[in-house]
Amino acid sequence: MLDHIGLPVSDFERSKVFYTAVLAPLGISMLLEKDLSDEGGPAGYCGFGVDRPTFWIGTGKPFTGRLHVAFAATSRAQVSEFYKAALAAGAKDNGPPGLRPHYHANYFGAFVIDPDGHNVEAVSHLPE
């Protein structure tokens, strides 16, 4: 349904390092980066994905309130690795890896709070 999504971050370099670390266990990497500082603009933006950029961050004023974004994992092990990487990168715990049967029987997710206060999740819907 969605082609891509982007969000402004308060500290582009900090968020770029954060998302590079936490998305790596999911097989997601930074595929494109644009520095706008030489054009008199803000620091820049970058896109993460598997085959093409689908998740973007860029210099800007963060949203008021909390955004929730969930990244697809191909296994429960990937969810757990995402969670470990996120905490090591400075995220705050918002729900450790585990089953969430109130969503459905095989919903295995982990939740963290990113540097701008957003709720970031990795989820697998597959039984193991």
TORPA-999595 format. One record per atom (N, C-alpha, C): residue in one letter; chain; atom name; x, z, y. Coordinates in steps of 0.1 Angstrom, whole numbers. Each point is the difference from the previous one (the first is absolute). Layout:
N
a  A  CA  X  Z  Y
...
end
This chain:
128
m  A  N  8  0  -12
m  A  CA  -8  0  12
m  A  C  9  0  13
l  A  N  10  8  0
l  A  CA  9  1  12
l  A  C  12  -9  -3
d  A  N  4  -7  10
d  A  CA  13  -8  0
d  A  C  12  8  3
h  A  N  -1  8  11
h  A  CA  11  9  4
h  A  C  -6  10  10
i  A  N  8  10  2
i  A  CA  -3  11  9
i  A  C  12  4  7
g  A  N  -2  4  13
g  A  CA  12  5  8
g  A  C  -4  13  8
l  A  N  10  8  2
l  A  CA  -3  12  8
l  A  C  12  3  9
p  A  N  -4  5  12
p  A  CA  11  4  9
p  A  C  6  13  -4
v  A  N  13  2  3
v  A  CA  7  12  -3
v  A  C  8  5  12
s  A  N  1  13  1
s  A  CA  6  6  12
s  A  C  16  -2  0
d  A  N  6  -1  -11
d  A  CA  14  -1  -1
d  A  C  3  -11  -11
f  A  N  2  -12  5
f  A  CA  1  -12  -9
f  A  C  12  2  -10
e  A  N  11  4  4
e  A  CA  12  2  -9
e  A  C  -3  10  -11
r  A  N  -6  12  4
r  A  CA  -3  10  -9
r  A  C  -10  -4  -10
s  A  N  -10  -7  4
s  A  CA  -11  -5  -9
s  A  C  5  -11  -9
k  A  N  9  -8  5
k  A  CA  6  -11  -8
k  A  C  8  6  -12
v  A  N  8  10  3
v  A  CA  7  7  -10
v  A  C  -9  7  -10
f  A  N  -10  6  5
f  A  CA  -10  7  -8
f  A  C  -7  -9  -10
y  A  N  -6  -11  5
y  A  CA  -8  -9  -8
y  A  C  9  -8  -10
t  A  N  12  -3  4
t  A  CA  10  -7  -9
t  A  C  2  9  -12
a  A  N  2  13  2
a  A  CA  3  10  -11
a  A  C  -13  2  -8
v  A  N  -11  2  6
v  A  CA  -12  4  -8
v  A  C  -6  -11  -7
l  A  N  1  -12  5
l  A  CA  -6  -12  -7
l  A  C  8  -6  -11
a  A  N  13  3  0
a  A  CA  10  -6  -10
a  A  C  -5  3  -14
p  A  N  -4  13  -3
p  A  CA  -4  2  -14
p  A  C  -12  -8  -5
l  A  N  -8  -6  10
l  A  CA  -11  -8  -3
l  A  C  3  -15  -1
g  A  N  13  -3  2
g  A  CA  4  -14  -1
g  A  C  -2  -7  13
i  A  N  -3  7  11
i  A  CA  -3  -5  13
i  A  C  13  1  9
s  A  N  4  -10  7
s  A  CA  11  0  8
s  A  C  -3  -6  14
m  A  N  9  2  10
m  A  CA  -1  -6  13
m  A  C  4  -15  -2
l  A  N  -9  -9  4
l  A  CA  2  -14  -2
l  A  C  3  -7  13
l  A  N  -4  6  12
l  A  CA  2  -6  12
l  A  C  1  10  11
e  A  N  10  -2  9
e  A  CA  1  9  12
e  A  C  3  -8  12
k  A  N  -6  4  11
k  A  CA  1  -6  13
k  A  C  4  10  10
d  A  N  11  -2  7
d  A  CA  5  9  11
d  A  C  -4  -7  13
l  A  N  -8  8  8
l  A  CA  -5  -6  12
l  A  C  7  6  12
s  A  N  10  9  -2
s  A  CA  6  7  11
s  A  C  8  -10  9
d  A  N  5  -11  -5
d  A  CA  7  -10  8
d  A  C  -9  -8  8
e  A  N  -13  1  -3
e  A  CA  -10  -8  8
e  A  C  -8  9  10
g  A  N  6  13  2
g  A  CA  -6  9  9
g  A  C  -12  7  -6
g  A  N  -3  -2  -13
g  A  CA  -11  7  -6
g  A  C  4  13  -7
p  A  N  -9  5  -7
p  A  CA  3  12  -8
p  A  C  10  -3  -11
a  A  N  4  10  -7
a  A  CA  11  -2  -11
a  A  C  -3  -11  -9
g  A  N  -13  -1  -5
g  A  CA  -3  -10  -9
g  A  C  -10  3  -11
y  A  N  0  -8  -10
y  A  CA  -10  2  -11
y  A  C  6  -5  -13
c  A  N  -5  4  -11
c  A  CA  4  -5  -13
c  A  C  -11  0  -10
g  A  N  1  -9  -10
g  A  CA  -10  -1  -10
g  A  C  5  2  -14
f  A  N  -8  8  -8
f  A  CA  4  3  -14
f  A  C  -10  -7  -9
g  A  N  6  -3  -12
g  A  CA  -9  -6  -10
g  A  C  8  -2  -13
v  A  N  -7  -8  -9
v  A  CA  7  -4  -13
v  A  C  4  -14  2
d  A  N  -9  -9  2
d  A  CA  2  -14  2
d  A  C  0  -5  14
r  A  N  -7  7  8
r  A  CA  -2  -3  14
r  A  C  -4  13  8
p  A  N  3  1  13
p  A  CA  -3  12  7
p  A  C  -15  2  0
t  A  N  -5  12  -4
t  A  CA  -14  4  1
t  A  C  -2  13  7
f  A  N  10  8  1
f  A  CA  -1  13  7
f  A  C  10  -1  12
w  A  N  -4  2  12
w  A  CA  8  -2  12
w  A  C  0  13  7
i  A  N  12  3  6
i  A  CA  1  11  10
i  A  C  7  -5  12
g  A  N  -3  5  12
g  A  CA  6  -4  12
g  A  C  0  10  11
t  A  N  9  -1  9
t  A  CA  1  9  11
t  A  C  -13  0  8
g  A  N  -5  11  3
g  A  CA  -12  2  7
g  A  C  -5  14  1
k  A  N  -11  2  6
k  A  CA  -6  13  1
k  A  C  -8  3  -12
p  A  N  3  10  -8
p  A  CA  -7  3  -12
p  A  C  -15  3  3
f  A  N  -8  -3  -10
f  A  CA  -14  3  1
f  A  C  -3  15  2
t  A  N  -11  3  6
t  A  CA  -4  14  1
t  A  C  -8  2  -13
g  A  N  2  11  -7
g  A  CA  -7  2  -13
g  A  C  9  -5  -11
r  A  N  -5  -1  -12
r  A  CA  8  -3  -11
r  A  C  -5  -12  -7
l  A  N  9  -9  -3
l  A  CA  -2  -12  -8
l  A  C  3  3  -14
h  A  N  -8  -6  -9
h  A  CA  3  1  -15
h  A  C  3  -14  -5
v  A  N  12  -1  -7
v  A  CA  3  -12  -7
v  A  C  5  3  -14
a  A  N  -5  -7  -10
a  A  CA  3  2  -14
a  A  C  7  -13  -5
f  A  N  12  3  -6
f  A  CA  8  -11  -6
f  A  C  -3  0  -15
a  A  N  -1  -12  -6
a  A  CA  -3  -2  -14
a  A  C  13  3  -8
a  A  N  -1  8  -10
a  A  CA  11  2  -10
a  A  C  -4  -6  -13
t  A  N  10  -4  -8
t  A  CA  -3  -6  -13
t  A  C  1  10  -11
s  A  N  3  13  3
s  A  CA  1  10  -10
s  A  C  -1  14  7
r  A  N  -3  10  -8
r  A  CA  1  13  5
r  A  C  14  5  3
a  A  N  10  -6  -7
a  A  CA  14  3  3
a  A  C  3  -5  14
q  A  N  -5  -11  4
q  A  CA  3  -6  13
q  A  C  -6  10  11
v  A  N  -12  5  -3
v  A  CA  -6  9  10
v  A  C  9  12  2
s  A  N  4  6  -11
s  A  CA  9  11  0
s  A  C  13  -2  8
e  A  N  6  -12  -3
e  A  CA  12  -4  7
e  A  C  -2  -2  15
f  A  N  -11  -6  4
f  A  CA  -4  -1  14
f  A  C  -1  13  6
y  A  N  -6  10  -6
y  A  CA  -2  13  5
y  A  C  14  7  2
k  A  N  9  -1  -10
k  A  CA  13  6  2
k  A  C  8  -6  11
a  A  N  -1  -13  1
a  A  CA  8  -7  10
a  A  C  -6  3  14
a  A  N  -13  2  1
a  A  CA  -6  3  13
a  A  C  4  14  5
l  A  N  0  10  -9
l  A  CA  4  13  3
l  A  C  15  0  4
a  A  N  8  -7  -7
a  A  CA  14  -1  3
a  A  C  3  -6  14
a  A  N  -10  -9  4
a  A  CA  2  -7  13
a  A  C  -7  7  11
g  A  N  -5  12  -3
g  A  CA  -5  9  11
g  A  C  -15  1  1
a  A  N  -7  -6  -9
a  A  CA  -15  0  0
a  A  C  -4  15  -3
k  A  N  -12  3  4
k  A  CA  -7  12  -3
k  A  C  -9  -2  -12
d  A  N  -1  9  -9
d  A  CA  -9  -1  -12
d  A  C  -14  0  5
n  A  N  -8  -8  -6
n  A  CA  -15  0  3
n  A  C  -8  -2  -13
g  A  N  7  3  -11
g  A  CA  -6  -1  -13
g  A  C  9  -6  -10
p  A  N  6  9  -9
p  A  CA  10  -5  -10
p  A  C  -6  -10  -10
p  A  N  8  -7  -7
p  A  CA  -4  -10  -10
p  A  C  -10  7  -10
g  A  N  -11  -6  -3
g  A  CA  -9  5  -10
g  A  C  -13  -8  0
l  A  N  -7  3  -11
l  A  CA  -13  -7  -2
l  A  C  -10  5  11
r  A  N  -8  -9  4
r  A  CA  -11  4  10
r  A  C  -13  -5  -7
p  A  N  -5  7  -10
p  A  CA  -12  -4  -7
p  A  C  -12  -1  8
h  A  N  -1  6  12
h  A  CA  -12  -1  8
h  A  C  -1  -14  6
y  A  N  11  -8  0
y  A  CA  0  -14  4
y  A  C  -4  -8  -13
h  A  N  8  1  -10
h  A  CA  -4  -6  -13
h  A  C  11  6  -10
a  A  N  -3  -2  -13
a  A  CA  8  6  -11
a  A  C  15  -3  0
n  A  N  4  -12  5
n  A  CA  14  -4  -1
n  A  C  6  0  14
y  A  N  -6  5  10
y  A  CA  6  0  14
y  A  C  11  10  0
f  A  N  12  -5  1
f  A  CA  12  8  1
f  A  C  7  -3  13
g  A  N  0  10  9
g  A  CA  5  -2  13
g  A  C  9  11  5
a  A  N  8  -3  11
a  A  CA  8  10  7
a  A  C  -2  -3  15
f  A  N  0  10  8
f  A  CA  -2  -1  14
f  A  C  10  7  8
v  A  N  5  -6  11
v  A  CA  10  6  9
v  A  C  -4  -3  14
i  A  N  6  7  9
i  A  CA  -3  -2  15
i  A  C  13  -6  5
d  A  N  -1  -12  6
d  A  CA  12  -7  6
d  A  C  4  6  13
p  A  N  11  -5  6
p  A  CA  5  6  13
p  A  C  -10  0  11
d  A  N  -10  -9  0
d  A  CA  -9  0  11
d  A  C  -13  7  -4
g  A  N  -1  7  -11
g  A  CA  -11  7  -4
g  A  C  -11  -7  -8
h  A  N  4  -12  -5
h  A  CA  -10  -8  -8
h  A  C  1  4  -15
n  A  N  -12  -1  -6
n  A  CA  -1  3  -14
n  A  C  4  -12  -8
v  A  N  11  0  -7
v  A  CA  5  -11  -8
v  A  C  -1  4  -15
e  A  N  -5  -10  -8
e  A  CA  -3  3  -14
e  A  C  6  -11  -9
a  A  N  4  3  -12
a  A  CA  2  -9  -10
a  A  C  -9  3  -11
v  A  N  -7  -10  -6
v  A  CA  -10  2  -10
v  A  C  1  -10  -12
s  A  N  -2  4  -12
s  A  CA  -1  -8  -12
s  A  C  -14  3  -5
h  A  N  -7  -11  -4
h  A  CA  -13  1  -6
h  A  C  0  -2  -15
l  A  N  12  -1  -6
l  A  CA  2  -4  -14
l  A  C  1  13  -9
p  A  N  -6  -1  -12
p  A  CA  1  11  -9
p  A  C  15  1  -5
e  A  N  4  12  -4
e  A  CA  13  1  -7
e  A  C  -1  8  -12
end
